[in-house]
Amino acid sequence: MKLAFGFGNTVQQVELPDSNLLQELHAQVTEAAPDGEKEVRRALAEPIGSGRLRDIVKPGETVAVISSDITRPMPTAKVMPLILEELYAAGIRKEDITLVFGLGIHREHTAEEKRRLAGERAWADIRVVDSYPKEVVRLGVTRQGTPVDIDTRVARADRRVCLGNIEYHYFAGYSGGGKAIMPGVSTGAAIENNHRMMVRENARAGQLAGNPIREDIEEAAAMAGIDFILNVVLDEQKRIARAVAGDATLAHRAGCAFLDRMYAIKVNQRADIVLVSQGGAPKDLNLYQTQKALDNARHAVKDGGVIILIGSCREGYGEAVFERWANEARSPRDLVERVHRDFQLGGHKAAAIAMVLERADVYLVSEMPDAMAENIFLKPFPSAQAALDAAFQKLGPDATVISMPHGGSTLPRPVDEPSAR
């Protein structure tokens, strides 16, 4: 049997006996994805919990549209013409609309990247900018002590429209919804206070009820005020499978429910070896992003097993604090202990990897230098096949395998692990 895994803009393949493969985790919705543009039009015409966008905004108002940066697969260029149609139908002027890419703590875009993400229509019609955490407005402080410091252009706009794709997030439960505001257009200090709760029990993928990070996100977003969202769920080919629009909470929850039907996969038996990929570019641009697939894979592997993490990581770690923590640690346990006593944004990624390493070995197939992988206690291999061969050598020829070619999107639900929403 041959299996393929996205790797940047290319593919890594492995071959193994059919008898070793327990399960391939793929989307459960098997019908052809609807036409993306038609699906977005439908969602905009049938908003959940609110009026249509064209009926909410008024002539003369300024509108900030907040969308995801280059590390996310949100098809901003595809949906922006339809968002602009709604705004123009309401009498909003082009000069009163700004598209803001929420960077969080990620790097700035080049002009060409912004143009490609925005699409030609938006690039030609309206102002397109990156969020800027040094010019913010303080809107309050959440009950968890998170300062709600929001990009000035977003905070001072009359209306805020948030875009995003919904997928599992390893401690916020799900992406989408209010995450466009927090962490999207927030400051590093605010994001750090929010993310420090990642060590709490209910801060995990697929968890909404009682998730302290998701609750803090939505409290901050409510302070900022979201007038309308458009979120999409993508299929394995990154096409729009479902769009939801309307109220920031109600529409988001409808999107999460669809995601669960599509990507929460029952696993009857954990495997000795899990092969996992983010699915290729842009999700595996660096280890900071590729880690999300690793965290989902931990639900499918046996204690003492091997996770083979396949991702380009051509930009290395992707974050300076993450890299510094990796370089300073002597063992995975150092990182776990450090995040409890000295939480730092970026370092939390190193700690999240370390938590997986306490259960399983992680073999990394990437474009990173071997020394960089080894600094974070991952074992580098030149190819997925070489890593799989080494895993069989370690665990024996009868070792069982689970394949997760879209690991950032797919959440294994083992029968021995309670599910939660």
Secondary structure, DSSP 8 states (H G I E B T S, - for coil): -EEEEEETTEEEEEE--GGGEEEE---S--S----HHHHHHHHHHS-BSS--HHHHS-TT--EEEEEE-TTS---HHHHHHHHHHHHHHTT--GGGEEEEEE-TTS----HHHHHHHH-HHHHHHSEEEE--TTSEEEEEE-TT--EEEEEHHHHTSSEEEEEEE--EETTTEE-SGGGGTTTTTB-HHHHHHHHGGGGSTT-STT--TT-HHHHHHHHHHHHH---EEEEEEE-TTS-EEEEEEESTTHHHHHHHHHHHHHHEEEESS-EEEEEEE--STTTTSSHHHHHHHHHHHTTTEEEEEEEEEE---TTTTSSHHHHHHHHH-SSHHHHHHHHHHS--TTHHHHHHHHHHHTTSEEEEESSS-HHHHHHTT-EEESSHHHHHHHHHHHH-TT--EEEETTTTT-EEEETTS----
